[in-house]
């Protein structure tokens, strides 16, 4: 059974965006550094993978 090698990075991107959304929801823009951190992690993973 073969899996697409992009499966794990896609799941990781979704989790990174969910973490950013969690910080945005709980802390608002007061947590802008953590929101930016998780969104940057998602973008880096996206550009490296795809």
C-alpha positions in Angstrom: 0.0 0.0 0.0 1.6 3.2 -1.2 0.9 6.6 0.4 1.5 9.9 -1.2 4.7 11.4 0.3 2.9 14.7 0.7 0.3 13.3 3.1 2.3 14.0 6.3 3.3 17.6 5.3 -0.3 18.3 4.4 -1.5 17.2 7.8 1.3 19.3 9.4 0.2 22.4 7.5 -3.4 21.9 8.7 -2.2 21.5 12.3 0.0 24.6 12.0 -3.0 26.7 10.7 -5.2 25.2 13.5 -2.6 26.2 16.1 -2.5 29.8 14.7 -6.3 29.9 14.8 -6.3 28.7 18.3 -4.0 31.4 19.4 -6.0 34.0 17.5 -9.2 32.8 19.1 -8.0 32.6 22.7 -5.6 35.5 22.8 -6.7 37.7 20.0 -4.1 39.9 18.4 -2.2 40.1 21.7 -0.7 36.8 20.6 0.4 38.1 17.2 3.9 36.6 17.5 2.7 33.1 18.1 0.1 33.5 15.3 2.8 34.6 12.9 5.1 31.8 14.1 2.5 29.1 13.3 1.5 30.7 10.0 5.2 31.0 9.0 5.7 27.3 9.8 2.7 26.4 7.6 4.0 28.5 4.7 7.6 27.1 5.0 6.2 23.6 5.0 4.0 24.4 2.0 6.8 25.9 -0.1 9.2 23.1 0.7 6.7 20.4 0.0 4.9 21.7 -3.0 
